[in-house]
């Protein structure tokens, strides 16, 4: 299903365990291209994701090294390991989702990303995104560009700046049961792992039926 009939090529930014909306756009388009040549933008989903913890929404942030300061291209952003962020992130994910219906079913496929190191953020994000798509059962093509893609390329739907933790998505998301929703209510558009761990095989159908805006 594709709610964007004018394009079959999607241009997006890289994302760390991207949001439900992010993955819905990938699922509903035939091909997704991640811009490797754009400048890194801080406080975005490029190096953070949001999960549902016991206290509510929790941001998990990958520390990075900007080798050229604010002009560093995303392909050159390195992951910092001066702090044990992998251990912190995985503990938070386990704490948040170990009671979800499908956590044990998928955990082994994801835990390795928190035991092994990647030099570059783009490579880490791409690999974990491909893994999640595989778990969902989606074989959409996703690849990184060779360099920066100009905005006037009308052959692609440009959503590089569409996904942001600072703004509420226009897409209305049907509620599904979350681990702590009985206490704090439904929180939409969290990281894709919230949908995956709670809905399992139904995650693909959920992504396909969203009326994206």
C-alpha positions in Angstrom: 0.0 0.0 0.0 1.3 3.5 -0.8 -0.5 6.6 0.3 2.0 8.7 -1.7 1.1 7.9 -5.3 3.3 10.6 -6.8 6.5 8.9 -5.8 8.1 5.5 -5.3 11.4 6.9 -4.1 11.6 8.3 -0.6 14.5 10.6 0.5 15.0 10.5 4.3 17.5 11.2 7.0 19.2 8.5 8.9 17.5 7.5 12.2 18.3 5.5 15.3 15.5 3.0 15.7 13.2 5.5 13.9 9.7 6.4 14.8 6.6 4.5 13.8 5.9 7.2 11.2 9.4 7.0 9.8 9.0 3.2 9.2 5.5 3.7 7.8 6.8 5.9 5.1 9.5 3.4 4.3 7.0 0.5 4.2 4.6 2.5 2.0 7.2 3.4 -0.6 9.1 1.1 -3.0 12.5 2.5 -2.2 14.0 4.6 0.5 17.3 6.6 0.1 19.1 7.9 3.2 21.0 11.0 2.5 24.6 10.4 3.6 25.8 13.9 2.5 23.6 16.1 4.6 25.0 18.0 7.5 24.4 16.4 10.9 21.6 18.2 12.9 21.6 17.8 16.7 18.5 17.0 18.8 16.9 15.0 16.1 16.1 11.3 15.5 19.4 10.9 13.7 21.0 9.8 17.0 18.1 9.4 19.3 14.9 7.3 19.8 12.0 7.5 22.2 10.6 4.5 24.1 7.8 4.0 26.7 9.5 3.6 30.1 7.7 3.3 33.5 7.8 7.0 33.9 6.6 7.8 30.4 8.4 8.8 27.3 12.2 8.3 27.5 14.8 9.5 25.0 17.8 7.3 24.3 20.7 9.3 22.8 23.8 8.0 21.1 26.8 10.2 21.9 28.6 11.3 18.7 31.8 12.9 17.5 31.5 15.7 15.0 34.9 15.6 13.3 34.2 18.9 11.5 32.0 20.6 14.0 28.6 21.7 12.9 29.6 21.2 9.3 30.2 17.5 9.6 28.4 15.4 7.1 26.2 12.6 8.5 28.4 10.0 6.8 31.4 11.3 8.8 29.7 11.3 12.2 31.4 8.9 14.5 29.9 7.1 17.5 31.6 8.0 20.9 32.3 5.2 23.3 33.7 7.2 26.2 30.6 6.4 28.1 28.8 3.0 28.3 25.7 4.2 26.3 25.1 0.7 24.8 24.7 -0.8 28.2 22.5 2.0 29.4 20.3 1.8 26.3 19.9 -1.9 26.4 19.0 -1.9 30.1 16.4 0.7 29.4 14.9 -1.3 26.5 14.8 -4.4 28.6 13.2 -2.6 31.5 10.6 -1.0 29.3 9.7 -4.0 27.2 10.6 -7.3 28.9 6.9 -7.7 29.8 5.7 -7.0 26.3 4.2 -9.9 24.3 6.9 -10.2 21.7 10.1 -9.0 23.5 11.6 -12.5 23.9 10.8 -13.3 20.3 12.8 -10.4 18.9 15.4 -9.5 21.6 18.2 -11.7 20.2 18.1 -10.0 16.9 18.6 -6.6 18.5 20.8 -7.2 21.5 23.9 -7.7 19.3 23.8 -4.0 18.3 24.5 -3.2 22.0 27.3 -5.7 22.3 29.3 -4.8 19.2 30.8 -1.5 18.1 30.3 0.5 14.9 32.6 3.3 14.0 30.1 5.4 12.2 26.5 6.4 13.2 25.2 6.1 9.6 26.4 2.5 9.3 25.0 1.5 12.7 21.6 3.1 11.9 21.4 1.6 8.5 22.1 -1.9 9.8 19.7 -1.8 12.7 17.0 -0.3 10.4 17.5 -3.2 7.9 17.3 -5.6 10.8 14.0 -4.2 12.0 12.5 -4.2 8.5 13.4 -7.8 8.2 11.8 -8.6 11.6 8.6 -6.8 10.4 8.7 -8.8 7.2 9.4 -6.0 4.8 11.8 -6.3 1.9 11.7 -2.7 0.7 14.9 -1.4 -0.7 16.8 1.0 1.6 20.2 2.4 0.8 22.4 5.3 1.5 23.3 7.9 -1.1 26.8 8.5 -2.4 26.6 12.2 -1.5 24.3 15.0 -0.8 21.1 15.1 -2.9 19.8 18.4 -4.1 16.3 19.5 -3.0 15.2 20.2 -6.6 15.2 16.5 -7.4 11.4 16.1 -8.0 11.7 12.4 -8.6 11.8 11.8 -4.8 9.6 12.6 -1.8 12.0 14.7 0.3 11.3 14.0 4.0 14.8 14.7 5.4 13.5 17.3 7.8 10.0 15.8 8.3 10.7 13.6 11.3 11.4 15.5 14.5 11.0 14.8 18.3 10.0 18.5 18.6 6.8 18.3 16.6 3.7 16.2 16.7 3.1 14.2 13.5 0.0 15.0 11.5 -0.6 11.3 11.0 -3.4 9.9 13.3 -2.2 6.7 14.8 -4.7 4.0 16.1 -4.1 2.9 19.6 -2.5 -0.4 20.4 -1.8 -1.9 23.8 1.5 -0.7 25.3 3.1 -2.1 28.4 2.3 0.9 30.6 -0.7 2.3 28.7 -3.1 1.2 31.5 -1.3 3.6 33.8 -0.3 6.5 31.6 -2.3 6.1 28.4 -1.3 5.6 24.8 1.8 7.4 23.6 1.8 7.5 19.7 4.8 7.5 17.4 7.4 6.1 19.6 10.4 4.1 18.3 9.5 1.3 16.0 10.5 -1.2 18.7 7.5 -0.1 20.8 5.2 -1.3 18.0 7.3 -4.3 17.2 7.5 -5.6 20.8 3.9 -5.0 21.5 2.3 -6.0 18.2 4.7 -8.5 16.8 3.6 -9.8 13.3 0.8 -7.3 13.3 3.3 -4.4 13.1 3.5 -4.6 9.3 -0.3 -4.3 8.9 -0.3 -1.4 11.2 2.3 0.5 9.2 0.6 -0.2 5.9 -2.8 1.2 6.9 -1.6 4.5 8.4 -2.9 7.4 6.4 0.4 9.4 6.2 0.6 13.2 6.0 
